[in-house]
Amino acid sequence: MSNPRLVITLGDPAGIGTEVVLKALGDRSGSAEDLTLIGNRDLLIDRYHYLRQQISTTVELANPADLNIIDVPLAPAIRDGIEIGRGNAASGAASFAYLDLAIDRTLAGEFDAIVTAPIAKSAWLAAGHHFPGQTELLAAKAQLDRFGMLFVGVSPHTGWTLRALLATTHIPLAEVPQTLTPELLSLKLGLLVECLQSDFGLESGSIAIAGLNPHSGEGGQLGREEVNWLDDWLVQARQVYPQFELIGLLPPDTMWVKPGQAWFGTHPQPQAADAYLALYHDQGLIPVKLMAFDRAINTTIGLPFVRTSPDHGTAFDIARLGIADALSMRSAIDLAAQLVASRTQI
């Protein structure tokens, strides 16, 4: 196969997206990927010159003149309404237009993967786009209702790979018990198994699954979801996926001890699982960000193409300073290329 064809969206132009993309591409000379950016060319060039004045010349920063760019024209009112460091309807309209075009071009077969710089959900809403995030727009345009949010990170201490899937994502905590159903968990677990096999080459292995309540309900004393249906669901899931050891339902407060040991190398034999299934957003992302804030990658599984993104936000508060760390963006680009290569080898 030819080199993986990656398209990178620039995210919210009021945030650090352009900065981390230019920094990530600045030290990728000789990379094997076919890289294309999608965004407004004039904004990109303006941001490049601004950053060149803010940061040391020793910091590698890709010059837009050397990059493949698909220009997204913006109406004057939108272009003039964008202010670095402040997300608003104008910046939301721009970042939505970038991703919208990237999805269309990828679905048309021009690219193998999309790497998305961060957007602000509030800015999308202000611009009239009612999606909880980029993941949901990707799924809607791909006409899918079977997708998942997986976070991947490789430990710089031990080389161990963290993989954590969320069963529910951007919903209020009060809605989690009603949203969780046997059907939803079966869908997410199925996606995770398929991903481990197709993207990571694991035909068998282990998956740790969290309970919902403290101490996984303590036999019904601290919540009834486990005894009412989660325990039975897990018994049936083990029959469906005999090639994977399904460990659980683990108390949420202790489930992350072994992955923490595996990440930091604090135990000689941590016996961490190959993947972790958390039942709601913070149950999974607090430990993931504690371990791998600058390295974790968000990848949407279930799509007909690869999608990765840094696991951080727009950071409006530092967008003017030129101090954003591009490590997560570099990792997102690397992972996208790896996943494309893995899928084409099957």
Secondary structure, DSSP 8 states (H G I E B T S, - for coil): ----EEEEE---TTTTHHHHHHHHHHT-TT-SSEEEEEE-HHHHHHHHHHHHHHS-TTS----GGGS-EEE----HHHHHH-BTTB--HHHHHHHHHHHHHHHHHHHTTS-SEEEE----HHHHHHTT---SSHHHHHHHHTT-S--EEEEEEE-TTT--EEEEEESS-SS-GGGHHHH--HHHHHHHHHHHHHHHHHTT--SSEEEEEE-SSGGGGGGGTS-SHIIIIIHHHHHHHHHH-TTEEEEEEE-TTTTTHHHHHHHHT-SS-----SEEEESSHHHHHHHHHHHHTTT-EEEEESSSSEEEEESS---GGGTTTT----HHHHHHHHHHHHHHHHHHT-
